[in-house]
């Protein structure tokens, strides 16, 4: 009898431990601002309630050293189960074998999200699109009115953009037509490449065409020449932050910026009469076409060495659900959820400026998914700096960039 009772007690204890046993997964992410952090924590709590067998350890990263911490953790085999990655980091970590191939996991969802191209490296998908980011044209309507544009402030092509910005520049009294960036690393190329893409050009040819570097082509030279023309003729030259400050102070007519500027205008209660427009096409072929903007974003990736890959993927799926993307965007004042269902939410549909960002997403291009991109972008920025801020011709600057980029790719 005692033996039977002992066996029963042991069985109960073992079954209780099995019930209480949980998988713990770690998620490293960058959203630490007090305005958004509670939303992040709340979503994790809801995930844990819906999945009582999973605990999530949320770890904060900073943009100052987050990339370095992720790289060190992966290299030492101590990386998190789930990690937030910027789009330009995916190729680097995928090439080193640190990210799980999610291709088979996301097949059913492929039409429900934008941004897959940025997570695809050598034919495999290594991240789930979460929050995307693009840039649009901001216009100071009061300055446009003073310049005589009235409601005709929309620049449909480069020639009209140049005319509009010059008209505003001629107003004088510390007024500028265009916001032009100084040579800020990791930012200058994001401002220049949209002019390249909008002129039907690119850095490389397609895979089908051999993937050759064509950054010294005629169309890229045209794009760089127009970029400098805006800079020289009517540009307020400063860092991105300085340009945005001057725009909000009513000193610049047209600038290119992201949704973070909408957030500033709202949170700082700025009294500025403005609107947002799509990036204009070049019109150099005589046709009016939509211009191309820069596309980037935040992705959720699973560690290829995770002990709990299924639980990790569950968390990724939960966080990127349409309703949770809308929730995140509302809390963070973000304009570009990757979920197409989220993009149709009333929050975005009812706001004309948010709609500009949603539509621009359809006309946005991301840089090549290449583990050497950080070195390639540096050569592009050197070329822009040499021509726009130096004495080198556009053709020579771009030829030098092409030579150096080919050397990088041959390593």
Secondary structure, 3 states (H helix, E strand, C coil): CHHHHHHHHHHHHHHHHHHHCCEEEEEEECCCCHHHHHHHHHHHHHHHHHCCCEEEEEEECCCCCHHHHHHHHHHHCCCCCEEEEEHHHHHHHHHCCCECCCHHHHHHHCCCECCHHHHEECCEECCEEEEEEECEEEEEHHHHHHCCCCCCCCCCCHHHHHHHHHHHHCCCCCCEEEEEECCCCCCHHHHHHHHHHHCCCCCECCHHHCCCECCCCHHHHHHHHHHHHHHHHHEEEECHHHHHHHHHCCCEEEEEECHHHHHHHHHCCCCCCEEEECCECCCCCCCCCECCEEEEEEEEEEECCCCCHHHHHHHHHHHCCHHHHHHHHHHHCCCCECEHHHHCCHHHHCCHHHHHHHHHHHHEECCCCCCCHHHHHHHHHHHHHHHHCCCCCHHHHHHHHHHHHHHHHHC
